Amino acid sequence: MKQTNVKPASGKLGIMVVGNGAVATTFMTGVLMARKGFAKPVGSMTQYDKIRVGRGADKQYLKYADIVPIASLNDIVFGTWDVYPQNAYQSAMYAEVLKPQDIEPVRDELEKIVPMKAAFDKNYAKRLDGDNVKQCATRWDMVEQLRQDIRDFKEKNGCARIVVLWAASTEIYIPVYEPVHNRLSDLEAAMKADDREHVAPSMCYAYAALKEGAPFVMGAPNTTVDIPAMWELAEQTKMPIAGKDFKTGQTLVKSGFAPIIGTRCLGLDGWFSTNILGNRDGLVLDEPQNFRTKEVSKLSTLETILKAEDQPDLYTDYYHKVRINYYPPRNDNKESWDNIDIFGWMGYPMQIKINFLCRDSILAAPVCLDLCLLIDLAARAGLYGTQRFLSFFLKSPMHDYTQGEEAVNHLYRQHTMLKNAIREMGGYEADEEID
């Protein structure tokens, strides 16, 4: 390993997960099983991906942990908040993502992960009915209680560092409201004034995490850290943030397949995407206001890859539609269909159909692991603010829209950004161009 300025990953890493549902329990169970040698962390870039470092005679292909000091799975301690009081073992069994024989070997460890009371507002997720909920006088009180939870968890478990990961449901759509969201002082004033319309519970988790020196990752399409006030807080606390929305099934396909159309200079008339999903996420998204949050995040992907200003003959007027339908019989086994109407030589039409029968939490779990390990790495490397190199894992990557910056959604460019960041932190040259 080259000499690097990144602090070593010594001591325990506490991963505090907001939500103890299908995604969270699949993630936690998989890590616990993998470190016992009972399962393999398939799909995790930090555990499997190899990056070229050096050129010519010095060229090597190395795993991330051979380039930069990444926390070991053995050093992870899990905590969680949830509106339902069931421990992680009960919740994993209830979710029915994993078979009982893949949960039982780590039952003892999972049973010890008992969710703390959630900071919750039913107006933000009307379909959830749990009673393991904090009593908060104001949003500011909510923040203070969460800060105390983080301090208590860190001390009780002897953690050197904490990362907070949102793996809970999608909140209702909160548009950016400049009088509250543009400046940190205005956001804090709104929290103290208990402005429940503009301050979502997720913002309280993010604020509490950053104030307690913990990086924060937003795994849903919520507005949460995607506002200038939170960027200001991340700068002030010198903490990294990342978001938003785990890129798992259909959007992963879209961000990888749209470049095929663009690279081959084929035209696009329309792209229709639909999903069926039956887990708790599907239930919450059955509420139109919550679906709106998800729709905005899913729609943004295509428009930044196939752009009319780059190729007016090919992409000027295509139609893009996204649908999600709640269908309980499927539970976590999501199914997506994409119908893509393209045109080629002399404008002749063609069609592409993609049917992805995926498992939502099986795809999300390795993304959770990678985001937590890499944002912890970023913090130890002294990086703070929005971590654009983590865009690879996110459906609607954060970017500074106030300055007209555009998100990078192109999967292969995102992968290059990720590799370059790892190289740079490892003391190597960030030597791949992003065309």
N, C-alpha and C positions, 0 to 999 in steps of 0.2 A: 504494500500500500504506500502511495506517495505521501509526502508530508502535506498535511492539510490544516487549515485553521479551524476546522469544525471541532467543537468540543466532543469528547468521547461520550458514548451512550452508556454511561455508568449508572448503576442503581436501577430501581424499579420505575417503569413507565406506567402510570395510571391512565387507563382509557375510560373516561366517563361518558357513557352513551345515553343520549336523550332518547327514550323509547326502549321498550323491552319486548318488542313484538317479533315478527317473523325474521326480518332482516337482522336485528340486533342479536337474537338468540342463535341464528344460524352462524353469524360471524363469531360470536363468543365460543360456541360449541366447537366449531371448526378449528379455532386457534388452540383450544384446550386439547382436542384430539390429536392435532398435528404435533404438538410438543411432546405428547406421550408416544408418538410414532404409530398411532392407530389410523391416521388419515393423512392425506397429502393436500397441501394448500394450493390446489390447481387453480389457475386463473390469476394468481398473484404475481404481479410484475416484480415486486421486491424480492420474491423468493425464487423466481424462475428466469426472468429476462436477463439477457446478457448484452452488454454495451461494448462497442469497440472503443478502446482508448489508444492513443498514439497512432502513428502512421508508419508505413514502410516496414523496416526491420523491427521497429519498436511496437508494432501493432499487436494488441492482445484483445480478446473478448472476455470480459469479466462480469460476474454477477455484481449487483449493486453493492452488496456488503463487502466485496473485495475492493471497492473503489472509495466508498464512504462509510463512516461508522454508523450502521443502522442498528436500532434496538433489536435484541434477540426476542423471539417469541417467548422464551423462558422468563423474561423479565417483565412481561405484561401482567397487570392486575386490572380486573374489570369492575366497574361500578355502573349503576344505571338509575335513571328516574323513569317512572311510568305512572299513568293514571290508574292502572290495575295493579293490585298488590302482589300478584303471584310471583314467585321467584323464577329465576331464569330456567330452571329445569322444568317447572310446571308450564311455563310459557312456551318453551321449545316443544314440549309434548303436545300442547294445545294447538300450536301453529301447524303441526303435521307437515312441515317441510322435510325434516329428516326422519328416517326410520328410527324406531325406539332403540335398535341395536347400535345406532350411531350416536346415541345420546347417553345411554346407560353407563358406558365406561367412565364418563366424567360427571356422573350425577352428583357426587358429593361436592365437587367444586361449583357446579351450577346452582345447587341448592343454597349455597352461601351467598350467591349474588341476589340480594333482595332489593327491589327497587325502592329508592327514596321517594317521598311524595313529590309528584310532578307540579311544576308551575304551569297552571292550565287555565284556559278561559274557553268555556264551551262555545262561545260565539265564533271561535276560530276553527272548531272541528265539531260541528253540531251532531255528527253521528256517533261520537264517542261518549260513553256513559260511566267511566270509571269513578271511583270514590277515593282513590289514593292521591288526594289533591291537597296542596298547600292552601291554607287560609291566608290570603294576602290583602292587607288594607289598601295598598296602592301598588303600582308597577315598581316603584322604588323599593317598597317592602319585599316584593318578589325577587328583585335583584339581590338585596341584602341576604335573604334566606338562601338563595342559590350560592352566593359567595361563601356563606358559612358551610354549606354542604361540601363545597370543593375543599375548603380548608380542613374540615373534619375527615374527609375521605383520604386526603393526602397524608395527614398525620397518622391516622389509624392504620393505614397500610404501608407506612414507611416509604412513600413514593418520592423519588427524586424530581420527577417531572409529571405533569398532567397534560393530556389532550382531551378536549371536549368535542364529541362527534354527535351531530344531529342525525338520528336514524328513526325519527318519529314521523307522524303523518304530515301530509301537506296542509298548511294552513290556508284560510281563505285568501284571496288575492288582495294584497295591500299595495296600491300604486305608490310610487315615491311622492311624498308630500313635502315640498321644500321647507315650509316653516318649521317642521319638526325634524326632517331627515337630513337636512343639508349641513347642519353644524352640531357638533357634539354638545355644546352648551344648551342648544334648543332641545335636543333629544333628552338630556338629563332633566331639564325643566319639565318636559312632557311626562317623563316617568314620575317625577315628584308630584305633578298635578293629576296623576292617574288618568292620563289620556289613553283610554283603552281602544280608541278607534285607530290611532296611528302607531301605537306601540304594541306589537305582537308579543306573546309570551316568548317566542324564539329569540326576540331581540334582547330580552332579559337574560336568557341563557348565554348569549354571545357576549353581552356586556360584562356579566359576572365572570365568565371565563377569562376574558382579556384582562380585566382588572386584577385577577388572581394569578396572572402570569402563565395562562394556559392558552396555547393555540386553539382556534375554533374552526371546525369544518361543518359547512351546511350541506347536508345530504338530500334535502328536499328543495323544491323550486321556490321556497319562501324568499321574500325580499330581504329578510334579516340583516346579513352583513353586506348586502349589495347597495349600500347607501353611503354618501360622503361622511356622515357623522361617525359611522363605524370605521371607515378608513382612517379618519382622524384619530379615533381611539386606538386603532392598531399601530399608528405612527407613534402616538404618545406612550403607549405601553411597550413599544418595540416587539410586538407579537405578530406572527404570521396568521393570516386568515385565508380560507379557500371556500369556494362554492361556485355554482350551486346545482344541486340535483345529481345524484349518482347516475352515471351513464351506463346502463346495463343492457337492455334488449334492443328495442326498435331503433332508438337513437344511435346506439353503437353501430348498428347495421347502416343507418342513414349516413353517419359521418364517415363510414368506410366505403360505402357504395357510391355516394354522390361524386366523390373524386374520380371514380371510374368513368362516369358520364362526362365530367368536365375534362379529364385528361384526354379522352378519346374524341373530344370536340363534337359530341352528339347533342342534339337539342332536347329540351324538356317542355312538354305541354302541361303535365300535371303529375302530382304525387299525392296519392290518397293513402293515409295510414290509419289503421284501426286496431284496437286491442280489446281483448276480454281478460278480466282479472277478478279473482274472487276473494283475496285476502283482506285484511283490515285496511290496507292502502286503497284497495278497490272500493270498499265501503265508504271511506271518507271522500274519495274522488267522485262518488255518485252524487254528491252535493254540488250543484252548478258553480257556486262561488269558489269551492276548493278546486274543481276541475279547471277553472279559468287560470289559476296559478300554474297548473301543470301545462296547460295548452300554450301559454306564453313561452314557457321554457322549451317545449318540444318544437314549436314553430320556428324558433330563432335559428335552428341548426342549418337548414338548407339554404336560407337566404344569404348566409355569409360564405357559402362554398360555391354556389352557382349564381354568379352576379351579373345582372343585366349590363352594368357599366363596363364590365370586362368583355362580355360577348353578347352584344345586343341582338345579333341574329339568332342566338340559341336560347337566351334566358330572359327575354323581355317580359313575357306575359304568361308565365306558368301559374297553375292553380295548385295551392298546397293546403291540404286539409288533414287534421288530426282528430281522432276520436278515441275515447276510452269508455268501455262499457263494463259495468259491474255485473259479474256472472258468478254467483257463489259456488256452483259445482266444481269450478276449476281451482278454487283456493289460490295457492301460490303459483300454480302452473299457468303462467300467463301465455297467451297466444297472440301474436301480432301478424297482420296481413298488410303488405304494401303493394299497391298497384301503381306502377310507374309508366306513364305514357311518354315515350320518347319519339324523336324523329331523326332520320338520317339523310343520306344522300338525296338531293333534290326534294327534301321535305317529306319523304315517305315515312308513314307512322309505323312504330313498333311498340311492343309492350313487354314489361318485365314484371313478374310476380314473385314476391318473397313471402314465404310463410315460415315464421320462426316460432316453434313451440319451445319456449324457454321456461326456466324456473327463476322467478324474480330474485329470490333471496340467495340462490346459489350463484347467480351472477353478481349480486351486490356485495356479498360477504368479502371476496378478495379485494374489491374496490375499497371497502371500509378499512381493511388491514393496510393496504398501500397508502391511502390518504393519511391515516394516523401515523404510520412509520415515517412517511416522507415529510409531513408537516412538523413532526418532532425533530427530524433531521434539519429542516429549514431553520427552526428556532435555535438549534445548537450551532448552526452556521451563521447566526446573527442576521438572518433575513427577516424582514417584517413587512406588514401590509399584504396586499393581494398577491398570492403565489400563482402567477400565470402558468408556471411550468406544470402545475397540477391539472391543467385544463383537460388533459387526456382522459381523466377519470370522471369528468363532469359534463352534464347535458347542456347547461347554459352557463359557460364559464364567465366568471366575473371579469370586468374590464371597466375602464374609466369612461363611461358614456358621457360624462359632463364635458370631456375634452374631444368628443367625437371618435374615441377609440372604438375599434370593432373587435368583437371576440374572435378568437381563432377556433373554428369548429372542425376544420379539416383534420381527420384522424392522424394522417401521416405527418403533417406539420406539428401537430400536438406531440406526437411521439418524439420528433426531433427536438422540440423544446424541452421535453422531459430528459432526454439523453444528454443534451448540452448542459442542463442544470446540474445533473449528477456529475458529469465530467468536471465542471468548473468547481463544484464543492470538493471534489476529490483531488484538486490540484493539477488537473489535466487541462488541455486546451479545449474550449467549446468549439469544435472544429467542423460542425455540420451546418451548412447553409440552410436557411428556411426560405425556399423560393416562393 
